[in-house]
């Protein structure tokens, strides 16, 4: 049985995804990066289960260059102020991918350069 998505979920500043496992980042606490970001959702490029084994949810991000469990603070862009947790590695490349609850929302997000703080 597949877990159900969290429809209409929202990102709250300073709040990680429910069930997200936080761990110190080996990349260095407080490291600031400028990255390209996109959004993904079930049915338009994403599945229900992350690489960590946790279900997808608002507050979950995929980023291949960071370890699973790394906490990331979003400093700019549509989700500025949110604290997200890397629970997935997605495709290839170095971009950050936000999980969102619908394909429409993913398409609306598009592709944005954002600032993040790792750790």
N, C-alpha and C positions, 0 to 999 in steps of 0.2 A: 504494500500500500504506500503510495507516494504521499509525502507531507503536503499539506495545502499551503499555498503562498499566503502572505499576509497582505491582503488587499488594502490599498489606501494607506499603507504604513508611512510613517514620516520619520525623518531623521531629526533627533533632538540634539542641540549642542551639548557636548560633554557626556553623551550616553552611548555606550557600545551596544551592539546587537545582543538580544537575549540569547544566552547560551554561548556567546562568543568567548573564546578562550584568549585571555590576554597574557602575553609573555614579553619580557624585555627583548628589545631588538638587538641582534648582533651587529646591525648596521650602524649603531651609535645613537644614543639618546639625544633627542633634540636636533637631529640633522634635518635641515630644510632643503627641499628639492622642488624644482619646477618640472612638472610632468604633463604629458598629454593624457586626458581622461575621456572615457566613453562610458556608456551604460549598457548593461545586458539584462535580459529577463528570460524566463522559461518560454520556449517557443520561438524566440528570435535570437538564437545564439547561446542560450544558456540552459542548464539542466536544473534539477531539483536538489542535487547533492553536491556539496563543494569537495575540493580535493582533500580537505581535512576530515571529511565524513559527516560534517554537520549539514543540516538543511540550509538552503538559501534563505535569506531574510534581509530586511532593511537593516543596514549597518554593516553588511558584509561586503568586502571588496576583494577583487582579484588583482594581484600584482606579482608578476613572475620574479622580479628582482628582490623581493622581500620574503623573508621566511613566514610560513604559516604561523599565526598567532601574534604577529607584529601589530602594534597599535599605531594608527596614523591619525593625526589631527588635520582636518581640512582647513586651510587658511584662507582660501579664496574660491570663487566660483559659486555655482548653484547650491552646494552643500556646505558652504563656509560655516565653521563653528562646530561641525559634527566631528565626533570621534568614531572612527571606523576600525574594524579589525580584519586583517588579511586572513581569510579562511579558504581562499581558492587561488589556483594558478590557472590562467585562461589563455589558450592559444599560444601565441609566441609574441615576443617583443617586450618592450619595457613600459608600456602604458599602464595606467591604473583604470580598472573597470569597476563601476558601482553596480551592485545588483539593485534593480528597481522592480516594482510589482507588475509592470505591463510593457508590452512591446511599444505601445504608443508613447509611454513615458521615456523609454530608452531612445526612441527616435527623436523626441523633442529635445532631449539632453544634447544629442549630437556629439561633437568633439570639442573639448575645451582644454586650454592650457590652464592649469591650476597650480597653486603653491600648497605644499604639504609639509608637515613636520613629523618625522619618524621617531617613534619611541614614546 
